[in-house]
Amino acid sequence: MENFYTDNYKRVWGNKAIGDTTVVTTSNNEITVLSGSHEYTFSIPVGTYASSYARGESELVDAIKTVIQTNSYPIEVFLGGNHKDIKYNSLVFRLSDDSEIEEIRGSFYNAFFNSI
């Protein structure tokens, strides 16, 4: 994906910091992950999620993992630690079928993955 860091493991790292508390509403909970031949669309459950950089834990990541597993999508999601001027959490996505993510879009992507 253009303008995103993709590592050697085909993980795409988000450009937006995930704070200690993330509020997901019906206006920011839709996400679509596209590979060359597949499109995976799902909704993140509405709620308030806690994340901790120090502990490497995220209720948001756990909620996304649950939705992905329920849909049997070959997507993995992680809480990534970034170090620019300050340390912060970001979301990281990868396709477990070894294909490459070509695009991510949707209201969730705009709010919590891509820098605005």
For each residue, the residues with C-beta under 8 A, 3 or more apart:
1: 4 6 12 101 102 103 104
2:
3: 15
4: 1 12 13 14 15
5: 12 13
6: 1 10 11 12 13 100 101
7: 10 11 13
8:
9: 94
10: 6 7 94 95 98 99 100 101
11: 6 7 78 80 92 93 94
12: 1 4 5 6 92 93 94 101 104
13: 4 5 6 7 80 82 90 92
14: 4 18 80 90 91 92 93 112 113 114
15: 3 4 90 113 114 115
16: 90 91 111 112 113 114 115 116
17: 82 88 89 90
18: 14 22 51 58 60 79 88 89 90 91 112
19: 22 51 89
20: 50 51 52
21: 48 49 50 51
22: 18 19 48 49 50 51 60 112
23: 47 48 49
24: 28 29 44 45 46 47 48 49 60 108 112
25: 28 29 46
26: 29 46
27: 107
28: 24 25 107 108 110 111 112
29: 24 25 26 43 44 45 46 107 108
30: 41 42 43 44 106 107 108
31: 41 42 43 44 104 105 106 107 108 109
32: 39 40 41 103 104 105 106 109
33: 39 40 73 75 93 95 101 103 104
34: 38 39 40 101 102 103 104 105
35: 38 95 97 99 100 101 102
36: 99 100 102
37: 99
38: 34 35 99
39: 32 33 34
40: 32 33 34 71 73 75
41: 30 31 32 106
42: 30 31 67 68 71 73
43: 29 30 31 67
44: 24 29 30 31 60 63 64 67 108
45: 24 29 63 67
46: 24 25 26 29
47: 23 24 63
48: 21 22 23 24
49: 21 22 23 24 58 59 60 63
50: 20 21 22 58 59
51: 18 19 20 21 22 57 58 59 60 61 79 89
52: 20 55 56 57 58
53: 56 81 87 88 89
54:
55: 52
56: 52 53 79 81
57: 51 52 79
58: 18 49 50 51 52 61 62 79 89
59: 49 50 51 62 63
60: 18 22 24 44 49 51 63 64 91 112
61: 51 58 64 65 77 78 79 91
62: 58 59 65 66
63: 44 45 47 49 59 60 66 67
64: 44 60 61 67 68 77 91
65: 61 62 68 69 77
66: 62 63 69 70
67: 42 43 44 45 63 64 70 71
68: 42 64 65 71 73 75 76 77
69: 65 66 72
70: 66 67
71: 40 42 67 68
72: 69
73: 33 40 42 68
74: 95 96 97 99
75: 33 40 68 93 94 95 96
76: 68 93 94 95 96
77: 61 64 65 68 91 92 93 94
78: 11 61 91 92 93 94
79: 18 51 56 57 58 61 89 90 91 92
80: 11 13 14 89 90 91 92
81: 53 56 87 88 89 90
82: 13 17 87 88 89 90
83: 86 87
84: 88
85:
86: 83
87: 53 81 82 83
88: 17 18 53 81 82 84
89: 17 18 19 51 53 58 79 80 81 82
90: 13 14 15 16 17 18 79 80 81 82 113
91: 14 16 18 60 61 64 77 78 79 80 112 113
92: 11 12 13 14 77 78 79 80
93: 11 12 14 33 75 76 77 78 101 104
94: 9 10 11 12 75 76 77 78 101
95: 10 33 35 74 75 76 98 99 100 101
96: 74 75 76
97: 35 74
98: 10 95
99: 10 35 36 37 38 74 95
100: 6 10 35 36 95
101: 1 6 10 12 33 34 35 93 94 95 104
102: 1 34 35 36
103: 1 32 33 34
104: 1 12 31 32 33 34 93 101 109 113
105: 31 32 34 109
106: 30 31 32 41 109 110
107: 27 28 29 30 31 110 111
108: 24 28 29 30 31 44 111 112 113
109: 31 32 104 105 106 112 113 114
110: 28 106 107 113 114 116
111: 16 28 107 108
112: 14 16 18 22 24 28 60 91 108 109
113: 14 15 16 90 91 104 108 109 110
114: 14 15 16 109 110
115: 15 16
116: 16 110
